[in-house]
Amino acid sequence: MAKNLNKDAVYKTAKPKEKDYTINDGECLVLLVKATGSKLWRFIYRINGKQNRLSFGSYPETTLESARRKAEDARQQLADGIDPSELRKQHKEKVKQDILNQERTKIGLPALNSFCHVAELWLKSIEHQTKPQTRIKKISRLKNYAYPTVGNRPINEIKSAEIYMLIKPLIEEAKLETAHRLHNEISSVFSYAIVHSFTDYDPAQPVGKQIPAQRVKHRAAIIDPKQVGQLLRDIENYNGTFVVQQALKLSPLLFQRPGETRQMLWTDIDFEANEWRPFISKTDFHHIVPLSIQAIELLRKLHTLTSHQQFVFPSVRANGKPMSDGTINSALKKLGYASDVMTPHGFRTTASTLLNEQGWTPDAIERQLAHAPRDHVRAAYNRAQYLEERRKMMQAWADYLDKLKAGAEVLPFKNQAG
């Protein structure tokens, strides 16, 4: 179809009629002459089988030359498979969003559809299932490492290379745990964005393979029975405060996480049932620790001294807090056990290793270590799982430690639970 059919004079001299009519300039461009006398440029086209129209303004404010340039641009867009009307709508939306984002920036809010905006929506969506301290850590990592570089970027424009570059410094500094956690959080933001139509893909996914695997750090522990016996004798001779001495003595008997032990509450101890029932924050479930005769004896001695306080092992500063997390480690160092030889957490490794060697059910040992199933419902239901076997195991373990402390030649005892 021919284009540029008419000279400007044709449009200038066009007069209104009873009804609206059009003057064809060729290849979809027409001038609509209204009965009211106004003259409007229209680009009438078909795309995907449907007719559509685009306004190019009024004549003569929009000149014939200008209208033809706009028509040529629209024809090129159609040739490229782009709907010019949709493109115009998108441009208008972008202008509107830019104005709104300027207002949001003024009051300290993130730009709409930016990484920061979607990250905040994601954080809010998981708020009900995230512990406050965990949420704080996630926010801190995103603010410190992601927001400075991609925070204000439209989330659907962020590339894999950008994500890798913000994680790369952590890799170079060997902060691999932080790198992996940050990557997981960024990827989770993109997963949220995909589901809620902010973007179509996760550019963080290929970045994960570029982060080196973490080397598992094994906490130092003594597992040789003779050396365990010597350690117990050294603990018996520890000349620090009574509270710390009892905490040291209880640690191998209970072999729970050091944080749980030092924060032991008197309200969680049942002297009639011979049980300690702490809430394990790491795995988010209530645990049952059967108490041996030896453990009960130590706790009763402590009861006369600290039962008027909340914590079994209160801080020496009398500030209503438990002993500090470094107290037991410092005590071990005073006894001559450096951190590469024995740690408070190492009592768990000692018990796990020797109890497994001695034939106790691995599942019972895992339950006693408070390694809960990932399924929290199952964990709550099974908190008493293997409890009778664990009662026997904990008493047998305490008796075994007594013999090691006495310096006896002790052969590995076998599981007597069955």
C-alpha positions in Angstrom: 0.0 0.0 0.0 1.3 3.4 -1.0 2.1 6.0 1.7 2.5 9.7 1.9 -0.5 10.1 -0.4 -1.3 13.7 0.2 0.3 17.1 0.5 -0.1 19.1 3.6 -2.6 21.4 1.9 -5.1 18.5 1.7 -5.2 18.3 5.5 -5.1 22.0 6.0 -8.1 22.7 3.8 -10.2 19.7 5.0 -13.6 20.9 6.2 -15.9 19.2 8.8 -19.0 17.4 7.6 -22.2 16.2 9.2 -20.4 13.0 10.2 -16.8 12.2 11.1 -14.7 11.1 8.2 -11.0 10.1 7.6 -8.4 11.1 5.0 -6.0 8.3 4.2 -2.3 9.2 4.1 -1.3 5.5 3.4 0.0 2.6 5.3 -2.3 2.9 8.3 -1.9 6.6 8.9 -5.2 8.7 8.6 -6.5 12.1 9.6 -9.8 11.9 11.4 -11.9 15.0 10.7 -14.5 15.3 13.4 -17.9 16.9 12.8 -16.9 19.4 15.5 -14.0 20.6 13.3 -11.1 19.1 15.2 -8.6 17.0 13.2 -6.9 14.0 14.9 -4.1 11.8 13.6 -4.8 8.1 13.9 -2.6 5.1 13.2 -5.0 2.1 12.5 -3.4 -1.3 12.4 -4.0 -5.0 12.9 -1.9 -7.3 15.2 -2.7 -10.8 16.2 -5.8 -10.7 14.1 -7.3 -7.7 16.0 -7.6 -4.1 14.9 -6.2 -1.4 17.1 -5.6 2.3 16.8 -3.0 4.7 18.1 -3.4 8.5 18.6 -0.6 10.7 17.3 -2.1 14.0 18.4 -4.1 16.8 16.8 -3.5 18.6 13.5 -1.9 21.1 13.0 -0.2 21.0 16.5 1.2 17.6 15.3 2.4 18.4 11.8 2.1 16.1 8.8 5.9 15.5 8.9 5.8 14.6 12.6 2.8 12.3 12.2 4.5 10.4 9.4 7.7 10.0 11.5 5.6 8.5 14.3 3.8 6.2 11.8 7.1 5.0 10.5 8.3 4.2 14.0 5.1 2.3 14.7 5.4 0.3 11.4 9.0 -0.7 12.4 7.7 -1.8 15.8 5.0 -4.0 14.2 7.7 -5.5 11.9 9.6 -6.4 15.0 6.6 -8.1 16.5 5.9 -5.2 19.0 2.5 -3.8 19.6 3.0 0.0 19.5 0.0 0.6 21.7 1.3 -1.8 24.4 4.7 -0.1 24.2 3.1 3.3 24.8 1.2 1.9 27.8 4.4 0.5 29.2 6.1 3.9 28.7 3.3 5.7 30.5 3.4 3.2 33.3 7.2 3.7 33.6 6.9 7.5 33.7 4.1 7.1 36.4 6.2 4.7 38.4 9.3 6.9 38.1 7.3 9.8 39.6 5.9 7.6 42.4 9.4 6.2 43.1 10.8 9.7 43.5 8.1 10.3 46.1 8.9 7.0 47.8 12.6 7.8 47.9 11.9 11.1 49.6 10.2 9.3 52.5 12.8 6.5 52.7 10.9 3.7 50.9 12.5 1.5 48.3 11.6 1.9 44.6 8.6 -0.2 43.5 9.6 -3.5 41.8 13.3 -3.0 42.9 15.2 -5.8 44.5 15.0 -4.1 47.9 11.2 -3.7 47.5 10.7 -7.4 46.7 13.1 -8.5 49.4 11.1 -6.6 52.0 7.9 -8.3 50.7 9.6 -11.7 50.9 10.9 -11.0 54.5 7.4 -10.1 55.5 5.9 -13.3 53.9 8.2 -15.5 56.0 7.9 -13.5 59.2 5.5 -15.9 60.9 7.9 -18.8 60.4 11.2 -17.1 61.1 12.7 -16.5 64.6 13.4 -12.9 65.4 17.1 -13.4 65.6 17.2 -15.3 62.3 15.2 -12.5 60.6 17.6 -9.9 61.9 20.5 -11.8 60.5 18.8 -12.2 57.1 18.0 -8.5 57.0 21.6 -7.6 58.0 23.2 -9.7 55.3 20.9 -8.3 52.6 21.5 -4.7 53.8 25.3 -5.1 54.1 26.0 -7.0 50.9 23.1 -6.9 48.4 21.3 -3.6 48.8 24.3 -1.4 48.1 24.8 -2.8 44.6 21.4 -4.2 43.4 19.0 -2.8 46.0 17.6 -0.1 43.7 17.8 -2.1 40.5 14.5 -3.3 38.9 14.4 -7.0 39.9 13.6 -8.1 36.4 16.8 -6.5 35.0 19.3 -8.0 37.5 21.8 -10.3 35.9 23.7 -13.3 37.2 27.0 -11.5 36.9 25.8 -8.7 39.2 24.9 -11.2 41.9 28.2 -13.0 41.5 30.2 -9.7 41.8 28.5 -8.8 45.1 29.2 -12.3 46.6 32.8 -12.5 45.2 34.4 -10.4 47.9 33.0 -12.9 50.5 34.5 -15.8 48.6 37.9 -14.0 48.4 37.8 -13.3 52.2 37.0 -17.0 52.8 33.7 -16.1 54.4 32.1 -19.0 52.7 29.3 -19.6 55.2 28.1 -16.0 54.8 28.5 -16.3 51.0 26.3 -19.4 50.9 23.7 -17.9 53.3 23.5 -14.7 51.3 23.2 -16.6 48.0 20.3 -18.6 49.4 18.5 -15.5 50.6 19.0 -13.7 47.3 17.7 -16.8 45.5 14.7 -16.9 47.9 13.9 -13.3 47.0 13.9 -14.2 43.3 11.7 -17.2 44.0 9.2 -14.9 45.6 9.5 -12.5 42.7 8.8 -15.3 40.2 5.6 -16.5 42.0 4.3 -12.9 42.3 5.1 -11.9 38.7 7.9 -9.5 39.4 10.2 -11.4 37.1 10.4 -14.7 35.1 13.7 -16.2 36.3 16.2 -16.5 39.1 19.6 -15.2 38.0 21.1 -16.3 41.4 20.7 -20.0 40.6 23.8 -20.4 38.4 25.9 -18.3 40.9 25.6 -21.1 43.6 28.0 -23.3 41.7 30.6 -20.6 41.7 30.8 -20.5 45.6 33.2 -23.1 46.9 31.9 -25.7 49.3 32.4 -25.1 53.0 34.9 -27.2 54.8 33.3 -28.8 57.8 34.9 -27.6 61.0 35.1 -30.4 63.5 35.2 -29.2 67.0 38.1 -30.6 69.0 37.2 -33.5 71.3 38.9 -36.2 73.3 37.6 -39.7 72.4 40.3 -42.0 73.8 38.9 -43.5 77.0 42.1 -43.1 79.0 42.4 -39.5 78.0 38.7 -39.0 78.9 39.5 -40.4 82.3 42.3 -37.9 82.8 40.1 -35.1 81.7 37.4 -36.1 84.3 40.1 -36.2 87.0 41.3 -32.7 86.0 37.7 -31.4 86.1 37.3 -32.9 89.6 40.4 -30.9 90.7 39.3 -27.7 89.1 39.6 -24.9 91.7 37.3 -22.3 90.2 34.0 -21.2 91.5 31.5 -23.9 92.7 29.0 -23.0 90.0 31.5 -23.4 87.2 32.9 -26.6 88.7 29.5 -28.1 88.7 28.8 -27.0 85.1 32.1 -28.7 84.1 31.1 -31.9 85.9 27.6 -31.9 84.4 28.8 -31.2 80.8 30.1 -34.8 80.0 27.1 -36.4 81.9 24.5 -34.5 79.8 26.4 -33.9 76.6 23.9 -31.3 75.4 24.8 -28.1 73.4 26.9 -25.8 75.6 24.4 -23.0 75.1 21.5 -25.1 76.3 23.5 -26.3 79.4 24.7 -22.9 80.6 21.1 -21.5 80.1 19.5 -24.4 82.1 16.4 -23.3 84.0 15.4 -24.6 87.4 11.8 -24.7 86.1 12.8 -27.2 83.4 14.2 -29.7 86.0 11.9 -32.4 87.4 13.6 -34.0 90.4 10.7 -36.5 90.8 10.9 -37.8 87.2 14.7 -37.4 87.1 14.4 -35.4 83.9 15.6 -32.1 82.4 13.1 -30.8 79.8 14.7 -27.9 77.9 13.3 -26.1 74.9 16.0 -26.6 72.2 16.1 -23.3 70.3 18.4 -24.6 67.5 16.0 -27.3 66.4 12.8 -25.6 67.8 11.4 -28.4 69.9 11.1 -29.5 73.5 13.6 -32.2 74.6 13.8 -34.7 77.4 17.1 -35.4 79.0 17.0 -38.3 81.5 19.2 -37.5 84.5 21.5 -40.1 86.0 21.9 -40.5 89.7 25.2 -38.7 89.4 23.6 -35.8 87.6 20.8 -35.5 90.1 23.3 -35.4 92.9 25.2 -32.5 91.3 22.0 -30.6 90.6 20.8 -31.0 94.2 24.1 -29.5 95.5 23.6 -26.6 93.1 20.0 -26.2 94.2 21.0 -25.2 97.7 23.0 -22.4 96.2 21.2 -21.1 93.1 17.6 -22.3 93.4 16.4 -18.7 94.3 17.5 -17.6 90.8 16.1 -18.4 87.4 19.2 -20.1 86.0 20.9 -23.1 87.4 24.3 -21.6 86.4 23.8 -17.8 87.0 26.4 -15.2 86.0 28.8 -14.2 88.8 27.8 -10.6 88.1 24.4 -11.3 89.7 22.7 -9.5 86.7 19.9 -12.1 86.3 21.7 -13.7 83.3 23.3 -17.1 82.9 27.0 -17.6 82.9 28.7 -16.4 79.7 29.2 -18.6 76.7 33.0 -18.5 77.2 33.0 -19.6 80.8 33.4 -23.4 80.3 35.9 -22.9 77.5 38.0 -20.7 79.7 37.8 -23.3 82.5 39.1 -26.0 80.1 41.9 -23.8 79.0 42.9 -23.2 82.7 43.0 -27.0 83.1 45.5 -27.1 80.2 43.1 -28.1 77.4 43.5 -25.7 74.4 40.7 -25.2 71.9 42.4 -27.6 69.4 42.3 -30.4 72.0 39.0 -30.1 73.8 36.0 -27.7 73.6 32.7 -27.6 75.5 31.0 -28.8 72.4 33.5 -31.7 72.3 31.7 -33.5 75.1 28.9 -34.2 72.6 31.5 -35.7 70.2 33.0 -37.8 73.0 29.7 -39.2 74.1 28.5 -39.8 70.5 31.7 -41.6 69.5 32.0 -43.8 72.6 28.3 -44.6 72.9 28.2 -45.7 69.2 31.2 -47.9 69.8 29.5 -49.5 72.8 26.5 -50.7 70.8 23.8 -48.3 71.8 21.1 -47.7 69.2 22.3 -44.9 66.9 18.8 -43.4 66.7 18.6 -43.3 70.5 22.0 -41.5 70.6 20.8 -39.0 68.0 17.7 -38.3 69.9 19.7 -37.8 73.1 21.9 -35.3 71.3 18.7 -33.4 70.4 19.2 -33.9 66.7 15.5 -33.5 65.9 13.8 -34.4 62.6 13.3 -31.5 60.2 9.6 -32.1 60.4 8.6 -30.2 63.6 5.3 -32.0 63.9 7.2 -35.3 63.9 9.8 -33.9 66.3 7.1 -32.8 68.8 5.4 -36.2 68.6 8.6 -38.1 68.9 10.3 -36.1 71.7 10.0 -39.1 74.0 11.1 -41.6 71.3 13.6 -44.2 72.7 13.1 -42.7 76.1 13.3 -45.9 78.1 16.5 -46.9 76.3 17.9 -43.4 76.8 17.2 -43.6 80.5 19.3 -46.8 80.7 21.9 -45.4 78.4 22.4 -42.2 80.4 22.8 -44.1 83.7 25.2 -46.6 82.1 27.1 -43.6 80.6 27.5 -41.9 84.0 28.7 -45.2 85.6 31.2 -45.6 82.8 32.5 -42.1 83.3 32.9 -42.8 87.0 35.1 -45.8 86.2 37.2 -43.9 83.7 37.7 -41.1 86.3 38.8 -43.7 88.8 41.5 -44.9 86.4 40.1 -48.4 86.0 40.8 -50.4 82.9 37.4 -50.2 81.5 36.3 -52.4 78.6 33.6 -50.9 76.3 30.3 -51.8 77.9 27.5 -53.1 75.6 24.0 -52.0 75.2 21.9 -53.6 78.0 18.7 -51.9 76.9 17.4 -54.9 75.0 
